[in-house]
Amino acid sequence: MASPVKKYKLGVVEWGLPEVGPYAIELAKHYGLTHIQLNFTRDFEVNKYIERIVAASSQAQVEVSGIALNLLNEYHLSKKHAEMNNQSHSIFIAALKSAISIGTKHIFIPSFYTGKLSTHNDIVNLSTYFRWACQLALKHQITVSTENALEADKARELHKLVGMSNFKIIYDPYNYNINNINPIEIYKDLGTLFHRHVHIKNGSYSKGGIEELQHGTMDIKVLFPYLHRNSIIFMENKYNILGEQSLFSDISYLKDIFSSELY
């Protein structure tokens, strides 16, 4: 019997929506989306909140595909600071417990803003944190990803230093583009180091997520012939600012591009 043809899937990130938690899941369902990534907050440490997430996901048939630790952007994971390190470890452990309860198999941590990587020591220090996180997550078959704008050689160095089979990199072409890294070339270069979850947004050279996908600094459609066919494409525009009409427009735009290639 022939293997089923793999097709792309569409999802959205919670932190770009005007709703949060169970309501964000319901909104994703309303627009015909099948996947969502949630932003970890202290609400997740309340059992009833987790129960509501699980119930909403089951009822709406929208998969919680990942949990983002966006708050760790501000925790200087690439620097040595005892108090910050203790807090960041506690936050990851709480997020891991939430991922296990929800049933998601992906946790990812961005390195932007004050957590941006700039030196070799930053990469070495960050690898220590991710190695620890991956070791904890591997016991539960959970993948841990980084999201950054490192050049290919530095990204490969980070991946080698972490040295864990469940460590991946989130592909966000906008982030590479505004950092003068060719998003197509780095995708081809790093290949399987990238997770199949892809973030898609558009914007200006100074701010992302503020333009509909068919506008802004990037020609989004030229990227898709290179993406792995079982990728899940998560829209990351700021629909809480742009409005829900922009969400509808972006979904329509992606459906036009992929045509019959969507699952």
N, C-alpha and C positions, 0 to 999 in steps of 0.2 A: 504494500500500500504506500502511495506517495505521501511524503510529509506535508502537512498543511502549510500553505504559503503564509509567511510571517508578514504582518502588517503593522503600521504605526498606530499608536493610540494617542488620544488627546487628554490632557489634564490641565490643572490650574494650581497655582500656589495660594494657600490661604491668606498670606500676608499681602497679597495684591487685591483682595476682595473687600467689599464693604461689610461683609459679615465674618464672624469667627466661629470656630468650633463646629458644633452640630449644624448651625445655621449656614455656615460656609459649605458644608457637605450638601445640604439641601439645595443651595444655590447652584452648585456644580451640577447636580442632577437636573435642575430646571433647564439648564443650557445644554443638556445632553452629553455631559462629560462623564467619563468613567473612572477618573483617577484624580486624587488630590494629595498634595503634600501639606502637612500641618506645621505650624510654627510652635515650638515648645515654649510654654509659659508655666508659671507656678500653678496655674489652674489644673495642669495635668497631675499634680500631686494630690488632688482631691478625687477619691475613688468614684464618686458619683459622676464627675465630669468625664472620666474615662468611659464609664458605662453609657453615658449619653452619646459619646463619640462612636462607640461600637454599635449602639442601636441605630444611630442615624446612618452609619455606613452600610449596615445590613439592610435597612429598610430602603435606602435610596439606591442600593447596588453601586455605590461609589467606593472604590478601594482607597484606603489610606495607604499610599505607596511609600511614604517616607515622613520622617520628622526632622525638621531643620532646627539647629541650635543657633539661630541668628543672634541671640544675645551674647554669644561667645565672641562675636566680632570685637567686643569691647574689653576682652579679658587678656589681651596680650599673650596668647598661647605660645608665641615664639620667643617670649622673654622669660627670664628666670625671676619669679617673684612669688615667694612662698604663700602669701595670703591669697593672691589671685589663683595660684595653682590649686590650692585646696578647694576654693570655690568652684573652679572649672571642673575639677574631678567630681565634686558632689553633684553638680548640674548634669554631667554626662551620666552618672549612675542613675539619677532620677529619670532622665530621658530614656535610658535603656530599659528601666522597669516599665515605663509607659509603652515603649515599642513592643515589649513582650506581651503586655496586657491587651494591646490593640491588635497585635498580630502582624505588624509591619516588619519588613526585613531590611529596612534602610534608614540610617541616621547620617545626616551630613552637617558639616561645620564649615562655614565660610571664613575666609581670612581677608577681610577688607577693613577699611576705616583704620582704627587704631591697631587692629590686628594684622595689617598688611605686612607682607614679607618683603624684606629689602636686602638682607645680607645672608651669607653662608651660615652664620651662627643661628639666624632665624630659622632656617630650614632644618638644621640639626636639632634645635630645641623643639620645634614643632613636631618633628618625626618621633621624638620621645613620647609626646602626649598621644599621638595617633597610634603608636605601637601599643601603648597601655590600653587605649580605648578598644582597639581591634582585638586584643587578647580577651578582654571581657566579652565583647560582642560575639566573637567566634563560637563561644560555647552555645550560643542560641541561633547560630547560622544567620547572623545579622551582619550586613555590610556597613562599613563606616567610610564615608567619603569626605574629601576636602573640596572646597570650591575656592579657587584663587585665579590669578592671572599670571602665573609663572610661565616663563619661556620653557620650551620643550626640554632643554637639557637640565634645567633646575627642577622641573616637575618630575623628570625621570630620576634625578638624584633623590628627591623626597620619597618617591615610591620605593626606591631601593633601600633607603635608610629605614623606612617603616618595616619593610620586609614581611608583610602579612598578606595572605591570600585574599582576605576580605577587605582590603583597602583599595579604594577607587578614587577617581577624580570626576567631579561634575563638569560637564561641558556646557559653557555659556558663551556663545559666539560674540555677543555684545561686549562682554567684559574683555575678551581678547582683542576685539577690534579697537576699542578706545585706548588700549595699552599698546597699540601699534604692533600687534601680533596677528598674523594672517590666520583667521579662524578656520579656514579650510585646510591650510597646510599643517597646522598643529593637530587637527583632528586626524589627518592622514598619518602624521608622524607618531602620535602617541597611541592611536588605535585602541587596543583592548585595555589600556590603562583607564580609559573613560568608562564611567557607568552608563548604562542604557537610559538613564533618566537625563533628559536634556532640558535646559532652561532657555526659553526664547522670549526676548523682549526687544524693544527698540527705544530710541531716544536721541538726545543730543550728545555731543562729545563730553559734556560736563555732567549730564544726569540721565540715568537710564529709567526705562519704564514709563516714560511720559509721552510716547508717540505710539499710535497704532502700528501694528506690525508692518503694514504696507507703506509706512512713512518713516521718517527718521533717518539716521546716518547709515543704516545697513540695508542692503538688498537681501532680505531674508530668504527669498525663494531660491537663490543660487546655492544655499547651504544644503538643502534637503537631498539632492542626489547622492551626497556623501554619507548620510547618516545610516547607521545600521538599521536593518528593516524591522527589528523588534524593539526599537526605541519608543519610549513614552515621552511625548513632547509636552512639557509643562509651560503654559503661558505665564509669564512673570511681569507683565505690565501692571501698572498701578491703577487698577480699575476702580479702586476706592476714590481716586482723583479724576480719572478720565470718564468714569460713568459706565453703567452696564451696557449702554449702546456700543461702546468701544469693545467690550468683551464679546458681544454678539458679532460685531464686525470682524474681530480677529479670528473667531471661530470660523466664520464664513470664508475668510481669506485662506485659512489653512485647509479647509475642506476643498476649496477650489484648486489649491496647489496639489493636494494629494489625490483628489478625485477618488478612484476606487482603491487607493492604497491604505485607507483608514480602516481599522477594525471596529 
